[in-house]
Amino acid sequence: MPPITILLAEDHRIIREGLRDLLRTETDLKVIGEAENGRQAVSLTSQLCPDVVIMDVSMPLINGIEATRQIMQATAKTKVLVFSSHSDEVYIEQAAAYGASGYLVKQSDTLMLPDAIRGAFHGAPFICPSRLPTPSYT
């Protein structure tokens, strides 16, 4: 079976590089492109036809929620997994309303990302977690 192809849409280079390095260890996942803003994410999705786009919410030019809407409007094949530091319900609801297949907060365990990608690809909605526990410093 060919690997699940991925487009990374994240405006922070260091995070994109970390994601690419993390996913490089997964034999069934392959990063085929990277976008540093929402407009580029929409354009590259059209050109590269990835199976899954990992989409940051806070992106320049077009935010990740709007980019998700445009991608889902243009193609039914590509799945979008929103990957954000925002854990507010409003972002999760907007992403779902525009067709995102999942929502993963950046504070999640790194081991969750490959499974979230696989889930999005196979049509299993993935939301983790919508509310994070408040850290205890006692």
C-alpha positions as CSV (number, residue, x, y, z in Angstrom):
1,M,0.0,0.0,0.0
2,P,1.4,3.4,-0.9
3,P,2.1,5.9,2.0
4,I,-0.4,8.5,3.1
5,T,0.8,11.7,1.5
6,I,0.9,14.9,3.7
7,L,1.1,18.6,3.1
8,L,2.3,20.6,6.2
9,A,0.7,24.0,6.5
10,E,2.4,25.8,9.3
11,D,3.8,29.3,9.3
12,H,6.6,28.6,11.9
13,R,9.6,27.0,10.2
14,I,10.9,25.3,13.3
15,I,7.5,23.6,13.9
16,R,7.3,22.5,10.2
17,E,10.8,21.0,10.5
18,G,9.9,19.3,13.7
19,L,6.7,17.8,12.2
20,R,8.6,16.7,9.1
21,D,11.3,15.0,11.3
22,L,8.7,13.3,13.4
23,L,6.7,12.0,10.4
24,R,9.8,10.9,8.6
25,T,10.1,8.0,11.1
26,E,6.6,6.6,10.1
27,T,7.0,4.3,7.1
28,D,3.3,4.7,6.0
29,L,3.4,8.5,6.0
30,K,5.2,10.8,3.6
31,V,5.4,14.6,3.6
32,I,5.2,15.8,0.0
33,G,5.0,19.6,0.5
34,E,5.1,22.4,3.0
35,A,3.2,25.7,3.1
36,E,4.0,28.7,5.2
37,N,0.7,30.6,4.8
38,G,-2.9,29.7,4.1
39,R,-3.0,30.9,0.5
40,Q,0.0,28.7,-0.3
41,A,-1.7,25.8,1.5
42,V,-4.7,26.1,-0.8
43,S,-2.5,26.4,-3.9
44,L,-0.2,23.5,-3.0
45,T,-3.2,21.2,-2.1
46,S,-4.5,21.9,-5.6
47,Q,-1.1,21.1,-7.2
48,L,0.1,18.2,-5.1
49,C,-3.3,16.5,-4.2
50,P,-2.1,15.2,-0.8
51,D,-4.2,12.7,1.1
52,V,-4.0,14.8,4.3
53,V,-3.2,18.5,5.0
54,I,-2.0,19.3,8.5
55,M,-3.4,22.8,8.9
56,D,-2.4,25.4,11.5
57,V,-5.2,27.8,12.5
58,S,-3.2,31.0,12.8
59,M,-1.7,31.5,9.4
60,P,-0.8,34.6,7.4
61,L,-2.7,35.7,4.3
62,I,-5.6,33.3,4.8
63,N,-6.2,31.7,8.2
64,G,-6.3,28.0,8.6
65,I,-10.0,27.8,9.1
66,E,-10.7,29.7,5.8
67,A,-8.0,27.7,4.0
68,T,-9.7,24.5,5.2
69,R,-13.0,25.8,3.8
70,Q,-11.4,26.5,0.4
71,I,-9.6,23.2,0.3
72,M,-12.8,21.2,1.1
73,Q,-14.8,23.2,-1.4
74,A,-12.2,22.4,-4.1
75,T,-11.7,18.7,-3.4
76,A,-13.4,15.9,-1.6
77,K,-10.3,13.6,-1.8
78,T,-8.0,15.6,0.5
79,K,-8.6,15.5,4.3
80,V,-7.7,18.3,6.6
81,L,-6.4,17.8,10.1
82,V,-6.3,21.1,12.0
83,F,-3.3,21.3,14.2
84,S,-3.4,24.3,16.5
85,S,-2.5,25.9,19.8
86,H,-6.1,27.0,20.2
87,S,-8.2,24.6,22.2
88,D,-11.3,26.8,22.3
89,E,-14.6,25.0,21.2
90,V,-15.3,27.8,18.7
91,Y,-12.2,26.8,16.6
92,I,-13.1,23.2,16.7
93,E,-16.7,23.9,15.7
94,Q,-15.6,26.2,12.8
95,A,-13.1,23.6,11.6
96,A,-15.7,20.9,11.7
97,A,-18.3,23.1,10.0
98,Y,-15.9,23.6,7.1
99,G,-15.2,20.0,6.7
100,A,-12.0,19.3,8.7
101,S,-11.6,15.6,9.5
102,G,-9.9,16.2,12.8
103,Y,-8.5,18.7,15.3
104,L,-5.4,18.2,17.3
105,V,-4.0,20.7,19.8
106,K,-0.2,21.3,19.7
107,Q,0.0,20.6,23.4
108,S,-0.9,17.0,22.7
109,D,1.6,14.1,23.0
110,T,3.7,13.9,19.8
111,L,2.8,10.3,19.4
112,M,-0.8,11.3,18.8
113,L,0.0,13.0,15.5
114,P,0.6,10.0,13.3
115,D,-2.5,8.3,14.6
116,A,-4.6,11.5,14.0
117,I,-3.3,11.6,10.4
118,R,-4.2,8.0,9.8
119,G,-7.6,8.6,11.4
120,A,-8.3,11.6,9.2
121,F,-7.2,9.6,6.1
122,H,-9.5,6.7,6.9
123,G,-12.5,9.0,7.7
124,A,-12.4,8.5,11.5
125,P,-13.0,12.0,13.1
126,F,-10.3,12.9,15.5
127,I,-10.6,15.6,18.2
128,C,-8.0,15.6,20.9
129,P,-8.5,17.2,23.4
130,S,-10.9,20.1,23.1
131,R,-10.1,21.1,26.7
132,L,-6.8,20.5,28.2
133,P,-6.4,20.1,32.0
134,T,-4.8,23.0,33.8
135,P,-1.3,22.1,34.8
136,S,-0.7,21.7,38.6
137,Y,2.4,23.3,39.9
138,T,2.1,22.2,43.5
